[in-house]
Structures are given as C-alpha cells and as structure tokens.
Amino acid sequence: MKFAVSLVAESSARLGSLTEFARIPEAVFETPLLLLHTRGASVPHLSYDLLQMVSTGHHMLQMPLVTLVDHTKNVKAFGKGIAEFAGLKEYLNYVSVQDSGTTTPEGYHEKNSISLWTRGGRKLIDPQTYISCIEALKPDMFQAIVDGDTTQSSSAKRVRKSVDVTVKFAGICADLKEKSDVLKDTPMLACITGGYNIKERLRCINELKGFGAAGYVIEGFHTNGESATNLLWEDVEPVLTETLGSLPENLPRAFHGPITPIVLLKLVSKGIDIFDATFPWLVAERGGALVFPNSLSKENAPVTETLPSVKAPAVVATDQKVAKLADDNSNDESVDRVYEINLKDKIYFSDTRPLLEGCSCYSCRKYSRSYVHHLTATGELQGPILIMMHNLHHYINFFKSIQQAIKDNELQALQSKLDLFVSSRRN
Amino acid sequence: MTRHPLTFQVLAQCKTTKAKCSRMTLPHHVVETPVFMPVGTQGSLKGIVPEQLEQLNCQIMLGNTYHLGNRPGPDLLESCGGLHNFMGWSRNLLTDSGGFQMVSLLELAEITEEGVKFKSPYDGSECLLTPERSIEIQNAIGADIIMQLDDVVSSTVSGPRVEEAMHRTTRWLDRCLKAHKRPEAQNLFPIVQGGLDPKLRTESAKQLMDRDVAGFAIGGLSGGEGKDQFWKMVHLSTDLLPNDKPRYLMGVGFATDLVVCCALGCDMFDCVFPTRTARFGCALVETGQLNLKLKSFAQDFRPIDENCECSTCRRYTRAYLHTIATVETVACNLITVHNVAYQLKLMRNIRENILKGTFVDFIFNFMDTMYPKKDFPVWATDALRVVNIDLHERGSMHKHQQVDC
C-alpha cells in the first residue's frame, strides 16, 4: 500500500491517496476517505446487489473483528480470506478491532488481552490470538490490537495503562506480522491512545516508533457507538492538535466512530485522512434519513422546506450517559437528530416528497417519505434498506464534496454551510 | 357479459393430467400460468426491493387488505394513486379480502349476515368489515385481481355452519359485485367454499359460476385439514370450474403441493412459506430445505444450489450465509431472493414441461429428487393417480406413453 499526500491546506486539511494494494492494484482511494462500515462482513441491510445500487465505485470496507471473531475458524478453513468468504471480493477491506458503530462496554481489562463483546458474550483476545485471526481473514489492511478504553472521565491510571498495553500489543503484533508469511506485506495501522492527556498521547507516539506502522488510528477519545456522537470539540481539539503535530506527515491517520458531520469536518481540517460510515448507519438504525447539506454545489436544490426544529442535546456527564444508553438506545435527549429527519414521525404519513429533495439516490428517485414512514411504522425490513441506501449515498457524496472543497480551498465554506443549517434547525 | 380486464389464453393442455399452461393478461403485466405469487403483506416483500423481484421475472405479487386497510389505510393509498405507485411495483398485484386475517388473527371476530365484526387491535374499538367495505378498500389499493369477502370457516369444522357459510359466501359475492367501483381495471374473483363436503362444494362452485366473473378461487383449504381431504376437494373443484378461466388455489406453496395441484388443474398459488422460512434462515432446494443455521453448513463452501441462477447463489456460500442467518438482515434479503427464485423456477419448469408435453416425466423426476427413498406422501400418490399417474409404476407408465405417441 502506498500513501501520498498531494495537498496540505492552510488549515492542515490534507488531500491524498491510498494506492497499490496487492489484491486490487488498480484501486485508487482518495483521502479524506470514507470506509464502508460492515457487520458480519456485510454493509448493514445491504447485499452486494443493493450496495451496487448505491455505488458502483471502488470502496474499502471496514470489517470489525468483534463481529467476525466467532467465525474466523471457518474463514481459515475456506482459505481465501474474508473478502471472498463474504462474497465481496471486489472490495478491499480493513479489519478493525472493535465495531466503532456500537458502544464498547467500559472496563474488563486484563493484563495480556482485551475484551471483545460478541453475540456469545465476552471473549478475551491476546495479541497472538488476534494475529492468528487476522491471518485467517487475510485483510488488505488491519489495525493493531488496542486498548482504547478511555474517555474524558478516565482516571490518570487508566489512561496510562491504555498506553502501556497498546504499545506492548503493537510491539507483539509487529513482531508476529513480520514472521507471518500471510501478513508480512499487509499494511498495519498502529493505534495512538492516551485519552485526553497530551503527555500520554506523545508518550504513545514516541514508544510506537520503530514498529513499522503503515499509518495510525487515533483511538481513546470515545468508546464507540453513541458515545462518539457527543464528543466535546473543545476538549478534543488541543489534544488532537498536539497528537497530529507529532505524527509523521507521510502516513495516513484514521479516526473511527460515528462522529457528527460538523466534528468530522473539524477533524478533516486538523489532518485526519480516514473515517468510517458508522454515522449514516447509526442514524438509519433509528429511522433517520440524512438531510444536512452535503455539498457546496449550487446544482443541488437548496433545502427550501422548513424542517422540524431540533433541540440541542442535553449535556450529560459521560458516565451517566453511558448508563442511560445502556437501558434505552436512542430515545433519550442526548441523541442529536439535527442532521436527519425522523421517518418514524407521523408528520410524514402523507408526505409525498422524497427523503431529500434533489437527491439522486435510488430511494429518493423512487419513493416518498410517506412510503418509508409506512415501512418504518410497520417494521418492514425494506424500511432500513431504503434509509441506509439514502444515508450511504448521501455520505459518500459528502466525502466527494470534502475532497473537492479541500482542492478548491473551500472547506471553511462547507463548514459554514453546515453550521448555518444546524443553527437554523435549533430555533 | 362484461368485458373483464383479464384475458386467459390456454397455450397447452397436458394430455395425461388436468394441468395446462396459459397466458393471463392483466392491466399491469402478462402472467404465465401456472404461477406462484409471493406475498408482500404490507406493501413490501419483506427485505427486498421491487427491482430484485423484477430481475427474478416475478409477474404478480400479493398484498393483504386487512393489513393495508389498517396501515397506511385506503385514503392514503387512494391519494397516492394506489398501491402500485406507493410501493414502486409496476407489475400485477392481487389482494385478498381481509376476511381470512380477521378470522385467523383476531380472537374476537364475530360473523353476522352483515359482515365480520371485530375489535380493532390498534385501539380496541368495534369495527365491521362488510363485503362493501372490503371492496371499497380493495378499490383504493387498486390491485389487478381482488377477492370477494367470503365467510371463512376453519376446514376442521363440520355441520350446518359450513353450509351457512357456503350460502353466505354467494350472497356476499353479489354484494361485492354490486359494490365494485372499478370493474374495468380490477378483476373480482369469487371464492369456492363448502368445507370438506363434496355436495356443498359442488353447490358453491355452481352458484358462483352463475355470476359474471373472470376467474375463480378455491378457498377454505390449507387450514389444518388432512391432506387426503385437501386434494379431493381441489380435484372436485377443478372438475367443476371452467377450464378457460384461471383457478386460484389459495394458501398453497410447498413444492410438492404445487406440482400435484398443477396436475389437478390449478393455475395460481400463493403462500407466505417461502419468504417466511427465509427469514428463519431456511433455503429451499430440490431435495427439500436447508436450515442454514445448522453447524453442518459452517464449512460448506458451495452455494445454496449449484444449479440456481439467482444473484445469491452466484455470489454467496452456505458457509457465509450460516454466519449471518437470523443475525444480519442482509441474510433475509439474500435467502428471500433465493427462495423466490426457487419457487419461480419450479413454476417455470412446470410450464415448460406442459408446453413440451413432458409434464408427466417432470413429475416423476421431481418426486424422485424430492423423495429419493421413494417414500412419496400417500396423499400425493393418491391425488396423482386420479390424473392417471402412478408414482410406483414408472416403467409401465413410460411404455404406456410411448404407445400414445
């Protein structure tokens, strides 16, 4: 794999490309890149045929090991890797440790392993087991095993331990990878942990030197799932700025999790290169269709309708929030629906407009809000399919706009457009 | 006689059995019969999009009036220009009357001459589904074929109630025909009732045949009666109903049942089984079905069916489906596509063999594959015998046929 930065904007936003993957050499991925999030090696709700109806281009899939670990034995017996096993060999794939779309339970630390919460319960994985799973999956890129279990409220000791463990594990992974015939040439991304502590972040970067990482994943700002949608930028920014400033410029940097579009643009402007599509999925799961402006283009019909106003989410202390999320998933006030319309809402019962006017996706070309509302009200499986197709289409185009905006030095304008949209819905 | 928006052209008649292959032209699309119609209860075939059904060459699907009448309701459907527009399906639709759901789903349904009285499961209020109301809703939905409201009695009930229901079904047919507002665009089918009583069924068929309709349904079966009684009632009904109009056997969809009932002269079938079983991780194959949840498929790297042309079989293995069946909704999409493909392929094979004059051979091969130990169900053996096929005398049958040619 080759990464090249072609442009660095004043803001530090970068334009680049990932190329020369061994399995599909002709694939070119421009960064900032959107990884398509999967569960059980399929994009949620979308078979290959449905995914093709969203986009026929090259994409890289994010495959969380936590959703695959129960089946690695069978993938190993298959022998040709997860892409072909899952019927998606036309797509490149990147195996991550946790599912960034689903909240990872905090705690449960062991000295020599991490916890993966699978359908069968908690599974302890040490770096040796982890690498043998990766060997079975034969991904095109993978993440080193990591302890990223830190938030703003983590103790200094917890933060220190997460760095210790992450560095130790990265060393073992790098070592095993070097000795593995299967993985020798597979790019591995090392993980930067250290929570909201600049010193620990810098220590992590320092101690990871020499492990031959192909890039970095910035972990430890949230514990995945909903927790990532409520990041407080004021707290993230100083730590992230220092962290990125200390990383080599010629390697890609990934940031996982369903962060909101506004935070995403801020991360882009700081120099993050790789993201995942967990946000459009999370929104689809609660019956929401994305309607935020995803482009600067004037061809796109401006949103002329008055969208229902959306309150800012209540600020809840992190530990309370997690407890609350545990018992009910998305009806609480900390969920911010400002980027979406909620198709479960009765106001769409007879609304003949598409999910988003001017959108060219399959769902919007063909169906009314009224029909999608009917599907969500009756719990029909086609509901999440249509919403997911729209949300993914919307997000893929959002990334095209981001790349274009960096090229045209207009990232700030895109940010302002989004800010304006959000504030207009807050009244 | 009114000109119905349906033409039915018999293309070939099997020389041995009562099976025939026909072309039925409806307002939205042509239908080749015998046909299996997948069920999209609430205006969606669970887990797949209409384009996938079109790719499978599905020409007609079902919607349920009871469910659609509740949600989204006839007013909305009418304002959208009908269910075709609402759900983005440009081919044919058929709707049932809503009566069957009412009796089978609702404990408190009470049937009077007026209609079916029931408590709304949504707000507990008392509602009445009359023949007129059923047709009004079905007119709003706008399906190409609509069903009369019939007085459904469980096929395990006997006695005077069955006779009452049979006569009432005819009276309700007349009320339905009178209430039908769009006869130029929608075909209203009556439903033969009469339980398991040959006399009553004969009487029912005769009464309905006096009315001006484009096709007939055979109802009141597949409700828990013995298969030996079931096939006799089908056989009797198809003997009575005209051969130049489609005969729709309601609620039948197992592969063996389809093959036998085609031989008995039925043209149209529907059943939730293929799509429902898909959601539980079961895939249909020539030898029966595969429960993909079973551990034995964990390292089975073949497609569900090596001879199947569906998009699922061309790309996905049993081993992969095993990992996601009943866990990820994608599995529902993939197995549903295959199961619908299986049903439609079975019907295509039936039609092609009727056209080629090889339907009898087809039945032998089908039964041998489905029951490799030759443990054919007794009812199927008996039913096929009345249409001149003896499953246990394959050799002699062949000779007999050769003499015929």
Interface residues (C-beta under 8 A of the other chain):
Chain A: R39 G40 A41 S42 V43 P44 H45 L46 S47 Y48 D49 L50 M53 L68 D70 H71 N74 A77 F78 F85 A86 G87 R119 F349 S350 T352 Y362 K366 Y367 S368 S370 Y371 H374 L375 A377 T378 E380 L381 Q382 P384 I385 L386
Chain B: Q42 G43 S44 L45 K46 G47 I48 V49 E51 Q52 H67 R71 P72 L76 S79 C80 F86 M87 G88 A298 Q299 F301 S311 T312 R315 Y316 T317 A319 Y320 H322 T323 I324 V327 E328 T329 V330 C332 N333 L334 V337
